[in-house]
Amino acid sequence: MMRALALLAVFACAGALADVIPLRSSELRVEDGEVLLSAQFDVTLTPALEQALHKGIPLYFTVDFDLTRPRWYWVDEKIAQWTVTYRVSYADLTRQYRVASGPLSQPFDSLDDVLRFVGRVSSRTVAQAGSLAKDARYDAALRMRLDVSQLPKPFQLNALASHEWQLASDTHRWSFTP
């Protein structure tokens, strides 16, 4: 009986952790007059999401970034806000994955390559260095999530009912001084 309870607890914990996207690294740096963001998320799909993708349902991943300057006398000043959404789809006929962002798209042969690509933010310009005060402290916030609002309506309802359809990172916050 105790073994069964222990196994049940392990599986319950594994299921609860399946909907979290871990952030491996993140940094802001100033280079050539621009503030650049680099980050790496470890994206893993739940079995339900992987099955939906292979049945032709596109998945939308959104990365949100905010840079603010705290002020003691008023609300924080928003310096930069940046969002990118990736549409991940699978074509059964060609057995290829496709990642699209805006008008641009790129094909991939494996799901692992897709998830590495979607989870990487590489030297993305988020602000001009001239708009930042020298030696002032800024607060950065970064998050990645599966955007269920862009799924077809029946799947949006399923997403509300099942934790397997709710995939997101915690909001990672850190301080930055140029």
PyMOL CGO cylinders between C-alpha atoms (Angstrom):
from pymol import cmd
from pymol.cgo import CYLINDER

trace = [
    CYLINDER, 0.00, 0.00, 0.00, 2.82, 2.42, 0.86, 0.3, 1, 1, 1, 1, 1, 1,
    CYLINDER, 2.82, 2.42, 0.86, 4.57, 1.66, -2.45, 0.3, 1, 1, 1, 1, 1, 1,
    CYLINDER, 4.57, 1.66, -2.45, 1.41, 2.43, -4.36, 0.3, 1, 1, 1, 1, 1, 1,
    CYLINDER, 1.41, 2.43, -4.36, 1.04, 5.76, -2.55, 0.3, 1, 1, 1, 1, 1, 1,
    CYLINDER, 1.04, 5.76, -2.55, 4.69, 6.61, -3.19, 0.3, 1, 1, 1, 1, 1, 1,
    CYLINDER, 4.69, 6.61, -3.19, 4.33, 5.83, -6.91, 0.3, 1, 1, 1, 1, 1, 1,
    CYLINDER, 4.33, 5.83, -6.91, 1.15, 7.87, -7.08, 0.3, 1, 1, 1, 1, 1, 1,
    CYLINDER, 1.15, 7.87, -7.08, 2.95, 10.83, -5.46, 0.3, 1, 1, 1, 1, 1, 1,
    CYLINDER, 2.95, 10.83, -5.46, 5.84, 10.56, -7.95, 0.3, 1, 1, 1, 1, 1, 1,
    CYLINDER, 5.84, 10.56, -7.95, 3.49, 10.51, -10.94, 0.3, 1, 1, 1, 1, 1, 1,
    CYLINDER, 3.49, 10.51, -10.94, 1.44, 13.38, -9.52, 0.3, 1, 1, 1, 1, 1, 1,
    CYLINDER, 1.44, 13.38, -9.52, 4.57, 15.50, -9.09, 0.3, 1, 1, 1, 1, 1, 1,
    CYLINDER, 4.57, 15.50, -9.09, 5.81, 14.64, -12.58, 0.3, 1, 1, 1, 1, 1, 1,
    CYLINDER, 5.81, 14.64, -12.58, 2.46, 15.70, -14.04, 0.3, 1, 1, 1, 1, 1, 1,
    CYLINDER, 2.46, 15.70, -14.04, 2.48, 18.94, -12.12, 0.3, 1, 1, 1, 1, 1, 1,
    CYLINDER, 2.48, 18.94, -12.12, 5.97, 19.79, -13.38, 0.3, 1, 1, 1, 1, 1, 1,
    CYLINDER, 5.97, 19.79, -13.38, 5.21, 18.92, -17.00, 0.3, 1, 1, 1, 1, 1, 1,
    CYLINDER, 5.21, 18.92, -17.00, 3.57, 22.29, -17.62, 0.3, 1, 1, 1, 1, 1, 1,
    CYLINDER, 3.57, 22.29, -17.62, 6.57, 24.43, -16.66, 0.3, 1, 1, 1, 1, 1, 1,
    CYLINDER, 6.57, 24.43, -16.66, 9.12, 25.76, -19.15, 0.3, 1, 1, 1, 1, 1, 1,
    CYLINDER, 9.12, 25.76, -19.15, 12.45, 26.13, -17.31, 0.3, 1, 1, 1, 1, 1, 1,
    CYLINDER, 12.45, 26.13, -17.31, 14.66, 29.10, -18.08, 0.3, 1, 1, 1, 1, 1, 1,
    CYLINDER, 14.66, 29.10, -18.08, 18.26, 27.94, -18.44, 0.3, 1, 1, 1, 1, 1, 1,
    CYLINDER, 18.26, 27.94, -18.44, 19.91, 31.36, -18.89, 0.3, 1, 1, 1, 1, 1, 1,
    CYLINDER, 19.91, 31.36, -18.89, 19.17, 35.01, -19.56, 0.3, 1, 1, 1, 1, 1, 1,
    CYLINDER, 19.17, 35.01, -19.56, 21.25, 38.15, -19.93, 0.3, 1, 1, 1, 1, 1, 1,
    CYLINDER, 21.25, 38.15, -19.93, 21.09, 41.75, -21.04, 0.3, 1, 1, 1, 1, 1, 1,
    CYLINDER, 21.09, 41.75, -21.04, 24.15, 43.46, -22.43, 0.3, 1, 1, 1, 1, 1, 1,
    CYLINDER, 24.15, 43.46, -22.43, 24.98, 46.71, -24.18, 0.3, 1, 1, 1, 1, 1, 1,
    CYLINDER, 24.98, 46.71, -24.18, 26.76, 46.34, -27.50, 0.3, 1, 1, 1, 1, 1, 1,
    CYLINDER, 26.76, 46.34, -27.50, 27.16, 48.84, -30.37, 0.3, 1, 1, 1, 1, 1, 1,
    CYLINDER, 27.16, 48.84, -30.37, 24.65, 51.24, -28.83, 0.3, 1, 1, 1, 1, 1, 1,
    CYLINDER, 24.65, 51.24, -28.83, 21.92, 48.64, -28.40, 0.3, 1, 1, 1, 1, 1, 1,
    CYLINDER, 21.92, 48.64, -28.40, 20.60, 46.68, -25.43, 0.3, 1, 1, 1, 1, 1, 1,
    CYLINDER, 20.60, 46.68, -25.43, 20.60, 43.01, -26.44, 0.3, 1, 1, 1, 1, 1, 1,
    CYLINDER, 20.60, 43.01, -26.44, 18.65, 40.18, -24.84, 0.3, 1, 1, 1, 1, 1, 1,
    CYLINDER, 18.65, 40.18, -24.84, 19.84, 36.56, -24.94, 0.3, 1, 1, 1, 1, 1, 1,
    CYLINDER, 19.84, 36.56, -24.94, 17.99, 33.71, -23.23, 0.3, 1, 1, 1, 1, 1, 1,
    CYLINDER, 17.99, 33.71, -23.23, 17.53, 29.97, -23.41, 0.3, 1, 1, 1, 1, 1, 1,
    CYLINDER, 17.53, 29.97, -23.41, 14.37, 28.11, -22.37, 0.3, 1, 1, 1, 1, 1, 1,
    CYLINDER, 14.37, 28.11, -22.37, 14.11, 24.31, -22.13, 0.3, 1, 1, 1, 1, 1, 1,
    CYLINDER, 14.11, 24.31, -22.13, 10.84, 23.73, -23.97, 0.3, 1, 1, 1, 1, 1, 1,
    CYLINDER, 10.84, 23.73, -23.97, 9.28, 20.28, -23.68, 0.3, 1, 1, 1, 1, 1, 1,
    CYLINDER, 9.28, 20.28, -23.68, 5.83, 19.41, -24.96, 0.3, 1, 1, 1, 1, 1, 1,
    CYLINDER, 5.83, 19.41, -24.96, 3.37, 17.38, -22.94, 0.3, 1, 1, 1, 1, 1, 1,
    CYLINDER, 3.37, 17.38, -22.94, 2.09, 14.20, -24.66, 0.3, 1, 1, 1, 1, 1, 1,
    CYLINDER, 2.09, 14.20, -24.66, -1.26, 15.89, -25.37, 0.3, 1, 1, 1, 1, 1, 1,
    CYLINDER, -1.26, 15.89, -25.37, 0.43, 18.88, -27.04, 0.3, 1, 1, 1, 1, 1, 1,
    CYLINDER, 0.43, 18.88, -27.04, 2.72, 16.65, -29.10, 0.3, 1, 1, 1, 1, 1, 1,
    CYLINDER, 2.72, 16.65, -29.10, -0.26, 14.56, -30.22, 0.3, 1, 1, 1, 1, 1, 1,
    CYLINDER, -0.26, 14.56, -30.22, -2.24, 17.66, -31.18, 0.3, 1, 1, 1, 1, 1, 1,
    CYLINDER, -2.24, 17.66, -31.18, 0.72, 19.03, -33.15, 0.3, 1, 1, 1, 1, 1, 1,
    CYLINDER, 0.72, 19.03, -33.15, 1.08, 15.76, -35.08, 0.3, 1, 1, 1, 1, 1, 1,
    CYLINDER, 1.08, 15.76, -35.08, -2.65, 15.81, -35.86, 0.3, 1, 1, 1, 1, 1, 1,
    CYLINDER, -2.65, 15.81, -35.86, -2.33, 19.22, -37.53, 0.3, 1, 1, 1, 1, 1, 1,
    CYLINDER, -2.33, 19.22, -37.53, -3.13, 21.65, -34.69, 0.3, 1, 1, 1, 1, 1, 1,
    CYLINDER, -3.13, 21.65, -34.69, -0.62, 24.54, -34.74, 0.3, 1, 1, 1, 1, 1, 1,
    CYLINDER, -0.62, 24.54, -34.74, 0.83, 25.63, -31.40, 0.3, 1, 1, 1, 1, 1, 1,
    CYLINDER, 0.83, 25.63, -31.40, 1.67, 29.24, -30.61, 0.3, 1, 1, 1, 1, 1, 1,
    CYLINDER, 1.67, 29.24, -30.61, 4.54, 30.11, -28.26, 0.3, 1, 1, 1, 1, 1, 1,
    CYLINDER, 4.54, 30.11, -28.26, 4.94, 33.69, -27.05, 0.3, 1, 1, 1, 1, 1, 1,
    CYLINDER, 4.94, 33.69, -27.05, 8.01, 35.25, -25.43, 0.3, 1, 1, 1, 1, 1, 1,
    CYLINDER, 8.01, 35.25, -25.43, 7.33, 38.45, -23.45, 0.3, 1, 1, 1, 1, 1, 1,
    CYLINDER, 7.33, 38.45, -23.45, 10.01, 40.87, -22.23, 0.3, 1, 1, 1, 1, 1, 1,
    CYLINDER, 10.01, 40.87, -22.23, 9.68, 44.11, -20.22, 0.3, 1, 1, 1, 1, 1, 1,
    CYLINDER, 9.68, 44.11, -20.22, 12.35, 46.58, -19.14, 0.3, 1, 1, 1, 1, 1, 1,
    CYLINDER, 12.35, 46.58, -19.14, 11.36, 49.16, -16.54, 0.3, 1, 1, 1, 1, 1, 1,
    CYLINDER, 11.36, 49.16, -16.54, 13.10, 51.75, -14.39, 0.3, 1, 1, 1, 1, 1, 1,
    CYLINDER, 13.10, 51.75, -14.39, 11.82, 51.81, -10.81, 0.3, 1, 1, 1, 1, 1, 1,
    CYLINDER, 11.82, 51.81, -10.81, 10.84, 55.20, -9.43, 0.3, 1, 1, 1, 1, 1, 1,
    CYLINDER, 10.84, 55.20, -9.43, 10.11, 55.83, -5.77, 0.3, 1, 1, 1, 1, 1, 1,
    CYLINDER, 10.11, 55.83, -5.77, 7.88, 58.84, -6.44, 0.3, 1, 1, 1, 1, 1, 1,
    CYLINDER, 7.88, 58.84, -6.44, 5.65, 57.43, -9.19, 0.3, 1, 1, 1, 1, 1, 1,
    CYLINDER, 5.65, 57.43, -9.19, 4.84, 54.26, -11.07, 0.3, 1, 1, 1, 1, 1, 1,
    CYLINDER, 4.84, 54.26, -11.07, 7.76, 52.51, -12.73, 0.3, 1, 1, 1, 1, 1, 1,
    CYLINDER, 7.76, 52.51, -12.73, 8.83, 53.92, -16.08, 0.3, 1, 1, 1, 1, 1, 1,
    CYLINDER, 8.83, 53.92, -16.08, 8.41, 51.44, -18.94, 0.3, 1, 1, 1, 1, 1, 1,
    CYLINDER, 8.41, 51.44, -18.94, 11.55, 51.61, -21.08, 0.3, 1, 1, 1, 1, 1, 1,
    CYLINDER, 11.55, 51.61, -21.08, 10.98, 48.72, -23.47, 0.3, 1, 1, 1, 1, 1, 1,
    CYLINDER, 10.98, 48.72, -23.47, 8.42, 46.05, -24.13, 0.3, 1, 1, 1, 1, 1, 1,
    CYLINDER, 8.42, 46.05, -24.13, 9.00, 43.27, -26.62, 0.3, 1, 1, 1, 1, 1, 1,
    CYLINDER, 9.00, 43.27, -26.62, 6.89, 40.27, -27.65, 0.3, 1, 1, 1, 1, 1, 1,
    CYLINDER, 6.89, 40.27, -27.65, 7.40, 37.62, -30.30, 0.3, 1, 1, 1, 1, 1, 1,
    CYLINDER, 7.40, 37.62, -30.30, 5.05, 34.78, -31.17, 0.3, 1, 1, 1, 1, 1, 1,
    CYLINDER, 5.05, 34.78, -31.17, 6.12, 31.59, -32.92, 0.3, 1, 1, 1, 1, 1, 1,
    CYLINDER, 6.12, 31.59, -32.92, 3.58, 29.42, -34.77, 0.3, 1, 1, 1, 1, 1, 1,
    CYLINDER, 3.58, 29.42, -34.77, 4.73, 25.79, -34.73, 0.3, 1, 1, 1, 1, 1, 1,
    CYLINDER, 4.73, 25.79, -34.73, 3.04, 23.40, -37.17, 0.3, 1, 1, 1, 1, 1, 1,
    CYLINDER, 3.04, 23.40, -37.17, 3.60, 19.93, -38.58, 0.3, 1, 1, 1, 1, 1, 1,
    CYLINDER, 3.60, 19.93, -38.58, 2.89, 18.74, -42.12, 0.3, 1, 1, 1, 1, 1, 1,
    CYLINDER, 2.89, 18.74, -42.12, 2.23, 15.00, -42.19, 0.3, 1, 1, 1, 1, 1, 1,
    CYLINDER, 2.23, 15.00, -42.19, 2.69, 14.78, -45.96, 0.3, 1, 1, 1, 1, 1, 1,
    CYLINDER, 2.69, 14.78, -45.96, 6.26, 16.13, -45.92, 0.3, 1, 1, 1, 1, 1, 1,
    CYLINDER, 6.26, 16.13, -45.92, 7.00, 15.04, -42.34, 0.3, 1, 1, 1, 1, 1, 1,
    CYLINDER, 7.00, 15.04, -42.34, 8.40, 18.46, -41.61, 0.3, 1, 1, 1, 1, 1, 1,
    CYLINDER, 8.40, 18.46, -41.61, 7.84, 20.96, -38.87, 0.3, 1, 1, 1, 1, 1, 1,
    CYLINDER, 7.84, 20.96, -38.87, 7.54, 24.65, -39.64, 0.3, 1, 1, 1, 1, 1, 1,
    CYLINDER, 7.54, 24.65, -39.64, 8.13, 27.61, -37.34, 0.3, 1, 1, 1, 1, 1, 1,
    CYLINDER, 8.13, 27.61, -37.34, 6.68, 30.95, -38.44, 0.3, 1, 1, 1, 1, 1, 1,
    CYLINDER, 6.68, 30.95, -38.44, 6.99, 34.38, -36.89, 0.3, 1, 1, 1, 1, 1, 1,
    CYLINDER, 6.99, 34.38, -36.89, 5.24, 37.11, -38.79, 0.3, 1, 1, 1, 1, 1, 1,
    CYLINDER, 5.24, 37.11, -38.79, 5.80, 36.67, -42.53, 0.3, 1, 1, 1, 1, 1, 1,
    CYLINDER, 5.80, 36.67, -42.53, 8.95, 34.57, -42.08, 0.3, 1, 1, 1, 1, 1, 1,
    CYLINDER, 8.95, 34.57, -42.08, 8.97, 30.79, -41.67, 0.3, 1, 1, 1, 1, 1, 1,
    CYLINDER, 8.97, 30.79, -41.67, 11.59, 28.08, -41.45, 0.3, 1, 1, 1, 1, 1, 1,
    CYLINDER, 11.59, 28.08, -41.45, 11.30, 24.29, -41.92, 0.3, 1, 1, 1, 1, 1, 1,
    CYLINDER, 11.30, 24.29, -41.92, 12.75, 21.74, -39.47, 0.3, 1, 1, 1, 1, 1, 1,
    CYLINDER, 12.75, 21.74, -39.47, 13.16, 17.96, -39.69, 0.3, 1, 1, 1, 1, 1, 1,
    CYLINDER, 13.16, 17.96, -39.69, 12.84, 17.16, -35.97, 0.3, 1, 1, 1, 1, 1, 1,
    CYLINDER, 12.84, 17.16, -35.97, 10.73, 18.34, -33.06, 0.3, 1, 1, 1, 1, 1, 1,
    CYLINDER, 10.73, 18.34, -33.06, 13.85, 18.69, -30.89, 0.3, 1, 1, 1, 1, 1, 1,
    CYLINDER, 13.85, 18.69, -30.89, 15.30, 21.21, -33.37, 0.3, 1, 1, 1, 1, 1, 1,
    CYLINDER, 15.30, 21.21, -33.37, 12.00, 23.14, -33.33, 0.3, 1, 1, 1, 1, 1, 1,
    CYLINDER, 12.00, 23.14, -33.33, 11.89, 23.31, -29.54, 0.3, 1, 1, 1, 1, 1, 1,
    CYLINDER, 11.89, 23.31, -29.54, 15.53, 24.45, -29.34, 0.3, 1, 1, 1, 1, 1, 1,
    CYLINDER, 15.53, 24.45, -29.34, 14.85, 27.16, -31.93, 0.3, 1, 1, 1, 1, 1, 1,
    CYLINDER, 14.85, 27.16, -31.93, 11.66, 28.40, -30.24, 0.3, 1, 1, 1, 1, 1, 1,
    CYLINDER, 11.66, 28.40, -30.24, 13.34, 28.37, -26.81, 0.3, 1, 1, 1, 1, 1, 1,
    CYLINDER, 13.34, 28.37, -26.81, 16.33, 30.48, -27.85, 0.3, 1, 1, 1, 1, 1, 1,
    CYLINDER, 16.33, 30.48, -27.85, 16.44, 34.27, -27.90, 0.3, 1, 1, 1, 1, 1, 1,
    CYLINDER, 16.44, 34.27, -27.90, 19.77, 35.23, -29.41, 0.3, 1, 1, 1, 1, 1, 1,
    CYLINDER, 19.77, 35.23, -29.41, 21.08, 38.81, -29.20, 0.3, 1, 1, 1, 1, 1, 1,
    CYLINDER, 21.08, 38.81, -29.20, 17.66, 40.37, -29.79, 0.3, 1, 1, 1, 1, 1, 1,
    CYLINDER, 17.66, 40.37, -29.79, 17.60, 44.18, -29.69, 0.3, 1, 1, 1, 1, 1, 1,
    CYLINDER, 17.60, 44.18, -29.69, 15.14, 45.34, -27.02, 0.3, 1, 1, 1, 1, 1, 1,
    CYLINDER, 15.14, 45.34, -27.02, 16.15, 49.01, -26.60, 0.3, 1, 1, 1, 1, 1, 1,
    CYLINDER, 16.15, 49.01, -26.60, 18.65, 51.64, -27.64, 0.3, 1, 1, 1, 1, 1, 1,
    CYLINDER, 18.65, 51.64, -27.64, 21.44, 52.21, -25.12, 0.3, 1, 1, 1, 1, 1, 1,
    CYLINDER, 21.44, 52.21, -25.12, 21.03, 55.99, -25.53, 0.3, 1, 1, 1, 1, 1, 1,
    CYLINDER, 21.03, 55.99, -25.53, 17.56, 55.78, -24.00, 0.3, 1, 1, 1, 1, 1, 1,
    CYLINDER, 17.56, 55.78, -24.00, 18.98, 54.40, -20.72, 0.3, 1, 1, 1, 1, 1, 1,
    CYLINDER, 18.98, 54.40, -20.72, 20.47, 56.51, -17.94, 0.3, 1, 1, 1, 1, 1, 1,
    CYLINDER, 20.47, 56.51, -17.94, 24.07, 55.63, -17.12, 0.3, 1, 1, 1, 1, 1, 1,
    CYLINDER, 24.07, 55.63, -17.12, 24.49, 53.71, -13.83, 0.3, 1, 1, 1, 1, 1, 1,
    CYLINDER, 24.49, 53.71, -13.83, 20.73, 53.60, -13.19, 0.3, 1, 1, 1, 1, 1, 1,
    CYLINDER, 20.73, 53.60, -13.19, 19.10, 50.36, -12.12, 0.3, 1, 1, 1, 1, 1, 1,
    CYLINDER, 19.10, 50.36, -12.12, 16.56, 48.76, -14.44, 0.3, 1, 1, 1, 1, 1, 1,
    CYLINDER, 16.56, 48.76, -14.44, 14.29, 45.78, -13.82, 0.3, 1, 1, 1, 1, 1, 1,
    CYLINDER, 14.29, 45.78, -13.82, 13.91, 43.16, -16.54, 0.3, 1, 1, 1, 1, 1, 1,
    CYLINDER, 13.91, 43.16, -16.54, 11.15, 40.55, -16.77, 0.3, 1, 1, 1, 1, 1, 1,
    CYLINDER, 11.15, 40.55, -16.77, 11.10, 37.61, -19.18, 0.3, 1, 1, 1, 1, 1, 1,
    CYLINDER, 11.10, 37.61, -19.18, 8.48, 34.91, -19.74, 0.3, 1, 1, 1, 1, 1, 1,
    CYLINDER, 8.48, 34.91, -19.74, 7.58, 32.23, -22.29, 0.3, 1, 1, 1, 1, 1, 1,
    CYLINDER, 7.58, 32.23, -22.29, 4.15, 30.63, -22.63, 0.3, 1, 1, 1, 1, 1, 1,
    CYLINDER, 4.15, 30.63, -22.63, 1.92, 28.59, -24.86, 0.3, 1, 1, 1, 1, 1, 1,
    CYLINDER, 1.92, 28.59, -24.86, -0.66, 31.08, -26.13, 0.3, 1, 1, 1, 1, 1, 1,
    CYLINDER, -0.66, 31.08, -26.13, -3.89, 29.08, -25.87, 0.3, 1, 1, 1, 1, 1, 1,
    CYLINDER, -3.89, 29.08, -25.87, -5.96, 32.08, -27.01, 0.3, 1, 1, 1, 1, 1, 1,
    CYLINDER, -5.96, 32.08, -27.01, -4.74, 31.45, -30.58, 0.3, 1, 1, 1, 1, 1, 1,
    CYLINDER, -4.74, 31.45, -30.58, -5.79, 27.79, -30.60, 0.3, 1, 1, 1, 1, 1, 1,
    CYLINDER, -5.79, 27.79, -30.60, -9.04, 26.76, -32.34, 0.3, 1, 1, 1, 1, 1, 1,
    CYLINDER, -9.04, 26.76, -32.34, -12.03, 27.36, -30.04, 0.3, 1, 1, 1, 1, 1, 1,
    CYLINDER, -12.03, 27.36, -30.04, -12.66, 23.67, -29.06, 0.3, 1, 1, 1, 1, 1, 1,
    CYLINDER, -12.66, 23.67, -29.06, -9.02, 23.37, -27.99, 0.3, 1, 1, 1, 1, 1, 1,
    CYLINDER, -9.02, 23.37, -27.99, -9.22, 26.59, -25.98, 0.3, 1, 1, 1, 1, 1, 1,
    CYLINDER, -9.22, 26.59, -25.98, -11.94, 24.97, -23.88, 0.3, 1, 1, 1, 1, 1, 1,
    CYLINDER, -11.94, 24.97, -23.88, -9.81, 21.85, -23.50, 0.3, 1, 1, 1, 1, 1, 1,
    CYLINDER, -9.81, 21.85, -23.50, -6.85, 24.03, -22.46, 0.3, 1, 1, 1, 1, 1, 1,
    CYLINDER, -6.85, 24.03, -22.46, -8.87, 25.49, -19.60, 0.3, 1, 1, 1, 1, 1, 1,
    CYLINDER, -8.87, 25.49, -19.60, -9.83, 22.04, -18.33, 0.3, 1, 1, 1, 1, 1, 1,
    CYLINDER, -9.83, 22.04, -18.33, -6.47, 20.27, -18.62, 0.3, 1, 1, 1, 1, 1, 1,
    CYLINDER, -6.47, 20.27, -18.62, -3.07, 21.23, -17.19, 0.3, 1, 1, 1, 1, 1, 1,
    CYLINDER, -3.07, 21.23, -17.19, -1.42, 19.40, -20.14, 0.3, 1, 1, 1, 1, 1, 1,
    CYLINDER, -1.42, 19.40, -20.14, -2.47, 22.32, -22.34, 0.3, 1, 1, 1, 1, 1, 1,
    CYLINDER, -2.47, 22.32, -22.34, -1.12, 24.98, -19.99, 0.3, 1, 1, 1, 1, 1, 1,
    CYLINDER, -1.12, 24.98, -19.99, 2.57, 25.38, -20.67, 0.3, 1, 1, 1, 1, 1, 1,
    CYLINDER, 2.57, 25.38, -20.67, 4.47, 28.44, -19.39, 0.3, 1, 1, 1, 1, 1, 1,
    CYLINDER, 4.47, 28.44, -19.39, 7.62, 29.56, -17.65, 0.3, 1, 1, 1, 1, 1, 1,
    CYLINDER, 7.62, 29.56, -17.65, 7.63, 31.52, -14.45, 0.3, 1, 1, 1, 1, 1, 1,
    CYLINDER, 7.63, 31.52, -14.45, 8.28, 35.22, -14.96, 0.3, 1, 1, 1, 1, 1, 1,
    CYLINDER, 8.28, 35.22, -14.96, 12.03, 35.60, -14.48, 0.3, 1, 1, 1, 1, 1, 1,
    CYLINDER, 12.03, 35.60, -14.48, 12.99, 38.98, -13.01, 0.3, 1, 1, 1, 1, 1, 1,
    CYLINDER, 12.99, 38.98, -13.01, 16.45, 40.46, -12.60, 0.3, 1, 1, 1, 1, 1, 1,
    CYLINDER, 16.45, 40.46, -12.60, 18.18, 43.83, -12.27, 0.3, 1, 1, 1, 1, 1, 1,
    CYLINDER, 18.18, 43.83, -12.27, 20.29, 45.38, -15.00, 0.3, 1, 1, 1, 1, 1, 1,
    CYLINDER, 20.29, 45.38, -15.00, 22.66, 48.35, -14.83, 0.3, 1, 1, 1, 1, 1, 1,
    CYLINDER, 22.66, 48.35, -14.83, 24.12, 49.63, -18.14, 0.3, 1, 1, 1, 1, 1, 1,
]
cmd.load_cgo(trace, "trace")
